[in-house]
Amino acid sequence: MSSFHFSTAINETYYDDLEKLFYFNPGQSRYFDRIVETVETFGQPKIVRKNGMLVMQIENLPGSSCIFLCYGPKLVGVMIYFLESKRDLRLLHVAVDEEFTIKKNLTLSPPMGLMIDKLIEIASGFANVKTIKIDYLNRSIKI
């Protein structure tokens, strides 16, 4: 039985899957202007190989981190975020496999909901963080 699980790095054998998910995701057209604005402001997201594993970082933002979501062995999502200040965590980029999305704009897909919950958990680990800023939605979550 497959289940969702998170990881901060994935095996480099997922390189093509990650590239397709992140850079060639059909859903990114809905957020194109916000993606361009985020890239112009913070820098280009890139896939980085480290000791046989893959992570994603923002080229000009050394404090950026990522989290991957898999369903069994399948890569279904990735988020890139960074601690913007003592009080704010900022979600810069997110991609979810089209197979796992809900086409209606009013509902979060199960993977997206899981990813936001995970980001809240991560943010809660920082004593003073009170807000998660989500660039694609131009919204914030108070925690």
Residue pairs with C-beta under 8 A, 6 or more apart in sequence:
2 71
2 72
2 74
3 71
3 72
4 69
4 70
4 71
4 76
4 110
4 111
4 114
5 69
5 70
6 67
6 68
6 69
6 70
6 118
7 67
7 68
7 70
8 55
8 65
8 66
8 67
8 68
9 50
9 53
9 54
9 55
9 68
10 18
10 53
10 54
10 68
10 70
10 75
11 52
11 53
11 54
12 49
12 52
12 53
12 54
14 54
14 75
15 47
15 49
15 54
17 75
18 47
18 54
18 56
18 75
18 78
19 47
21 75
21 76
21 77
21 78
21 95
21 97
22 45
22 47
22 56
22 78
22 93
22 95
25 95
25 96
25 98
26 98
27 95
27 96
27 98
27 101
28 35
28 95
31 136
34 135
34 136
34 138
35 93
35 136
37 135
38 92
38 93
38 135
38 136
39 45
42 58
42 60
42 61
42 64
42 92
43 58
43 59
43 60
43 61
44 58
44 59
44 60
45 56
45 57
45 58
45 59
45 80
45 92
45 93
46 56
46 57
46 58
46 59
47 54
47 55
47 56
48 54
48 55
48 56
48 57
55 65
55 66
56 66
56 78
56 80
56 93
57 64
57 65
57 66
57 80
58 64
58 80
58 82
58 92
61 82
63 82
63 83
64 80
64 81
64 82
64 92
65 80
65 81
65 82
66 78
66 79
66 80
66 81
67 78
67 79
67 81
67 115
67 118
67 119
67 122
68 75
68 77
68 78
69 75
69 76
69 77
69 78
69 96
69 111
69 114
69 115
69 118
70 76
71 100
71 111
74 97
75 97
76 96
76 97
76 99
76 100
76 111
77 94
77 95
77 96
77 97
77 100
77 111
77 112
77 115
78 93
78 94
78 95
79 91
79 93
79 94
79 115
79 118
79 119
80 91
80 92
80 93
80 94
81 89
81 90
81 91
81 92
81 119
81 122
82 89
82 90
82 92
83 89
83 90
83 126
83 129
84 90
84 133
86 126
86 128
86 129
87 128
87 129
87 130
87 131
88 129
88 130
88 131
88 132
88 133
89 119
89 122
89 123
89 126
89 129
89 131
89 132
89 133
90 132
90 133
90 135
91 119
91 132
91 133
91 134
91 135
91 136
92 135
93 135
93 136
94 112
94 115
94 136
96 109
96 111
96 112
96 115
97 111
100 109
100 110
100 111
101 109
101 111
101 112
102 108
102 109
108 116
116 141
119 132
120 132
120 141
120 143
123 129
123 132
123 143
124 143
129 143
130 142
130 143
131 140
131 141
131 142
131 143
132 140
132 141
132 143
133 139
133 140
134 140
134 141
